[in-house]
Amino acid sequence: MGKIREVFQKMSLKRSLVLLAVFCLSLVSALSVITILTCSSIQKKILDTRPIIITDYVIRDADSNDTENNNGVTAVPQKYTHGELSKENQLYYWCITILMVSLPIAYIIIASFMVAKLYYKWKLKIPLENLKNGMYHISQQDLDFQIQYTSDDELGQLCDTFEHMKNEIYKSNSKMWNMLQERKALTASVSHDLRTPITVLNGYLDYLEKSIERETLTNETLQTTIKNMTEAVDRLKRYVECVKDIQKMEDIEIKKDNYNLKELIADITKEFSILAARENKKLVIRDFSNSDFISTDKAMLSKVLENIFDNALRFSHEEIIFSIKEKEDYLYFSMQDDGVGFTSEELKSAASFFFSSASNGGNFGIGLSICKILSEKFGGNIFLDNLPDRGAIITIKIKK
C-alpha cells in the first residue's frame, strides 16, 4: 500500500485523478454485474416457488410401460399459468428487486466518496497543509521554516516555488535588516563623532568670551585659538564629506560589462606598481585565475582594489602580495602586507562605518567600509585576517 501511495504521489494531478476514477469505476462495474446476476438468480428461485395451474390438457393413450395408469390414458398439459407467490416470497422478491437497483447506485456513491477521500488524502492534504502552515508563518513574520514536500506533481512544484519565494523574502529581509543596522551604526557614529569637534568649538568660544571679559586676550592666544578652531571645523568638513561618500556608494548601481581578465588585472596593477615603487616597496602579483573573460564593473572594481591596496601600502614594511584566485562562480582578490597585522578589535570592526583606532592614526575608517558596500553589490563580501608569521591580508570576493 505504501509503495502504491508513493507512486501515486509522483503522478500529475490530472493523471492520478483519472487513474483513481478508472480504478473505482471498474470496481463499481464488477460489483454491479455480480450484484445483478446474484439478485436475478435469487429472483428466479423465488419465482420457481409459485404453484402451476393447468388450464388446458389433451387425453392420450397411456404408454405401455406406464403401469401406474390404470385407465390406459394420460393427460398432457397444453396450457398452464403460475399461481401467486406467497406473501412472504412476494416480500423477498421485492426486496431483491430493490437491492438489484439500489446497490449499484450505492456503489457509485461510495466509490465517488472514496475517490474524493483518497485523492484529497494522497494528493492534496499534505501540500495544502504545508502551504497553509507556510502562509501562517509568513503572516507572523517568521521565516525560519521549511516546506518539505518532494512530489513531482503540480502541487510539488507549487511548494518548491513557495519555498523559493520564502527564501527570497528571507534574503530581502536580511538585507533590509543589515541596512537598518548599518543605518543605526551610521547614525550612532555621526552623533558620537560630531559631538567631539562641536564640543571643542564650544570650548574655544567659551574661552574667547571669558578672555575678552577679563581683558586677558592677546594676539598670540587669539591666533592659537583660531587655528585650533579652524582644525575642528576642517575635521567637521572631512566628516561630512565621508558621510557623502558612503551615501554615494550605497546609491551606486553596478553596471557590468565583459572584460578580458588578464588585461583588466594588468591595467589595475600598473598603477599599483608605480605607487609601490615610489614608496620603495615591492609589489608581487600572483594570478591563479583560469577564466579568460569576466563580467564586471571595471570602475567600481578598481575602486575596491585601490582601497585595499592603499591600506596595504600604508602598513607594509617592504613587500605587498596581490593574489587573484578563482573558485566556482567567484573571484577572490587578496592584498597581503608584511606589517604588524590587525588587532582583534580591528578584525571585528575595521570594515564598519567610521572605525578608528590608534594604528590608523585616528583617521575616519571609511575605506574598508566602502569596500564592504561595493563587494556586496558585486554579490560577494570582504574578509579580514592575519597571517601566521606577520602581516595582514584583506580578501575581496566578487561574483563573476
N, C-alpha and C positions, 0 to 999 in steps of 0.2 A: 504493500500500500504506500509505503514511504517513497519507494522508487517511482511509482506511478505519479504520485503527487509532485515529486521533483521534476520529472519530465514534463508534466502538465504546466508547472510554473514557468518553464522556459519557453513555452509556446506563446505566440502573439495572442492578444485578447480575442480577436475575431476567430482565429483557428481553434483556440481552446473552447470557446463557446459553441461553435459548430460541432466540434468533436463530442463534447459533453451532451449536446442536444441529440445528436445522431445515436449515441450510445443509449440514452434514456428512451428515445423513440423506438429503437429496436427492441429494448427490453419490454416496453409497453405493448408493442405489436405481438411479441411472442406470448406474453401473459394473456393478452386479449384473445388470441387464437386458442390457446389452451383452455381458457375460461369458457369461451363459446362452445367449443367441442365437448367439453365436460358437461356443461349445462344441457346441451342438446341431447347427449346420451342419457342424462338423468330424466329429462322430459319424456324421452321415448319409453323409458322403463315405466314411468308413471302412467303414460297413456296405454301401455300394454296391460295395465290392471283393469281397464274398462271391460264390462260384460259384452258379449257378442249376441245380437238379436237377429235371427234368420227371418227374413221377410218373404222369401220365395225359395221353393225347392222342387226337385224332379224325382219321381219314383222310378227306380230301375231295378232290374232283376239282380238278385244278390249274387255275388261271386261264389263259385262252387267251393272255394276254400274258406268262405266265411261261414263257419259253423255256428256262430253265435246268432245269426239272423234266422230265427225260426220261421218267419213268414216267407222266406225266399225272395224278399225285396229289400232295397236300401234307399234312403232319402239322400239326394245330392243337393246341397245348398247352391242356389243360384244368386240370390241377393241377400245381403246382410248389412246391418248397421251396428255401430257401437253404442252401448249404453252410456249413461252419465257416470263421471267419476264420483267417487265418494267425496263428501265434504272435506275430509282430511286430505285426500290426494289432490283435490282442487286447490286447497291452500298451498300444498307443497309445489304444485305446478306453477302457480302464480309467483310464488317466492323465487323459484328457479328462473322464471322469465325476467323478473325484476333484477335478479343478480346478473343475468346474462347481459342486460343493458347497462346497469349501473356500475358494475365492476370495471369495464373498460374506461368509463368516464372517470371513475375514481383513480384508475391507474394513471390517466393523463394528468389529473390534478396533482396527485402525489409526485409524479415524475417532474412536473413543472416546478413544484416546490423544491424538490431535491436538486434540480438543475440550478435554481436560483441560490439555494443554500450553499451547495458545493462550489459554485462559481465565485460567490462572494468570499467564502472561507479560503479557497485556494488561490484566487487571483486578485481580489480586491481588498480584503481585510487588512493584511499586513502593510502593504504600501500606503493605504489610506490612513491607517493609524500612525505610521511613521511621518507622513506629511502633516497630519493634524498635530502631532506632537512637536514637529519642527516649527510649524507656524506659531504654536503656543510659546515655544522658547524664544522665537524671534520677537513676538509681541512683548515678552518680558525682558527684551534686550539681553538675552542670554544666548551667546553663540558658541558656547562650549558644549556642543553635542554633535553627534554623527548619525546620519541615516544609513542603516545597514540593510540594504535590500539589493541582492545581486542578480535578480532575474533579468533576462534579455528582452522582456516584452516592453510594451509602450509605457506601462507604469514604472518599470525598472529604469527606463530612460528618463522618465519624468523625475524620479527620485535622484538620479545622477545629476540632472540639471539643477534640481533644488539644492543638492549638496554643493555643487559648483557655485551657485548663486550665494549660498550661505558663506562659503569660503571667501568669495569676492567681497561680500559685505564685511566679513571679519577683517580682511586686509584693509579695506577702506576705513573701517572704524579704528583699526590700529594705527593707520597712517594719520588719521584725524586726531587721535589721542596723542600721538607723538608730537604732532604740530601744536596742539594745545599746550602740551608740557613744555615744548620749546618756547612757545609764546610766553608762558608763565616765567620760564627761566630768563627770557629776554627782558620781560617787564621788571622782574626782580633785580636783574643785573643793572638795568637802566636806573632804577630807583636807588640802588646802592652806590653805583659809580658816579652818578650825578651829584650825590649828596656831598662827596668829598670836595670837589672844586668849588661848589657853591658855598660850602662851609668856609673854605679858605678865603673866598672873595668877601663873604660877610665879615670874617675876622679882620681882614685888612681894612675894610671900610670902617669898621668899628674902631680899629686902631688909629686910622687917619682922623676920624671925628674927635676922638679923645685927645689926640696930639694937637689938633687945632684949638680945642677948648683950653688946653693947658699952655698953648703957645710954645710947644717944645718941638714943633715940626721943622726939621732942617731940610735943605735941598738934597742932601745925601740920603736922609731917611725917606724922603718923598720918592726919589728915583728908585731906591731899592724896593720900596713897597709897590710902586707902579710896575716895576719889572716882574716882581712875583705875581702880581695880579694879572699881568699880560700872559705869563706862563699858564696860570689857571684857566684863563679864557681860551688860550690855544688848546689846552687839554680838552676843554668842553667842545671846541670846534672839531678836534680829531675824533672825539667820541661820537658826535653827531654824524660825521662822515662814515664812521664804522657802521652805525645803525643803518644808514642809507645803503651802504654796500651790501649788507646782509639782506635787506629788503629787496634789492635788485636781484640778488642771487636766487631768492625764493620765487621771484616772478619770472625768471628766465625759463623759456621753453627750449628743450634740446631739439635741434634741427639736424638730423643725421644725413650724412652723405657717404658715398663709397670712396675709400682711400686705399692706396697701396700701403700696407702696414709697415714695410721696411722703409719706404720713403718718408712716411709720417714720422717714424721714430728718428730717422736721420735729421729731419727738419727740426724737430723739437730739441734733440740733444746737441745740435750745432751751437745754439746759444748757450746751453749749459756748459759746454766745454770751454767756451770763451770766458764765461764768468768764473769758472773754477780756476782756469789758468791765471786770471787776474788776481785771484786770492792765493796764488801759489799752492793750489790743491789739485789732486789728481782725480779725474773722473773716469771710472771704469764702467763700460756698458756691456751687459751680458744679456743677449737676446736669445731666449729659448722658445720663441713663438714659432708656430707652424703655418698659420694662415697667411695667404697672400694678400687678401683684402679684408678690410674692416669697415663696418657701417657705424659711423660715429659723428659727433660734432667736434671738429678739429679745434675750434677756438676755445670751447669750454674744456676739452680735454687738456689742451695746452695750459690753460689757467690752473687746472688742478695740479698738473705735474710741476708747473713753475712754483706753486706754493710749497709743495713738499720738498722741491729742490732747494728753495730759499732756506727752509728750515734746516735741511742737512748741511748746507753751505755755512750757515751761521754757527752750528755746533760741532762740525767736524774739525779734526786737527790736521790730517794730511790727505785722507782719501774718502771719496764718495763712490758707492757702487749702485748703479742703476740697473735693475733687472726687469726683464719682461718675460712672463710665463703665461702659458695657456692651459686651461683645463675646462673641458666640456664647452659650455657656451659662454665662458667668461675669460677675460684677460686680467692679469694681475701685474700692476706696475709697482715695484718696490724700490724705495730710496733708502739706502743704508749708509750711516755715517760711523766714524770711529771716535765719537765724542764720549761724554760721560753717561749718555743714555737718559731715559725718562725716570723721574721719581715715581713712586707708587701713586701719588696724588695726580701726577700728570698723565699716567697711563689711564687713569679713571676719568679724568675731566678735561684733558688737553684739547679735545675736539668740541668742547662746549662753548657756548657764546661767551666772549669776553673773559675767558680764563686767563688769569695772570699769576705768575709765580716768580720766585726770586731768580730762577735760571733764565727767564726771558726778559729780565731787566724791567719788569713791571709793565711791559707793552701789552696793549689790548690783544687778547688771543682770538683773532678772527680768521687767521689764515687757515688753520685746520678745520674750523667750523664751516668755512666756505667750501673747503674740500669735501667735507661730510655732506653738505647740502647738494653739491653738484654730483658727487658719486652716487648718491641715492637717486638723483634724477636720471643717471645712466643705468639704473636698475641694479646698483651694487652697494658698496659700503666702504668705509675706511677702517683700517686696523693699525693699532699702535703696539709695539713690542720692543723689548730689549734683547740684544744679542748675548750669548753665553759669556763671551770674553769681555767685550766692551762695545759701547755704541748703541744707537737706537735704529729701528727700522720702521718705516711707515709704508703700508701697502694699500694701494687703491685697487678695488675690484669693480670692474665695469662689465656690462653685458655686451657681447659682440654684436 
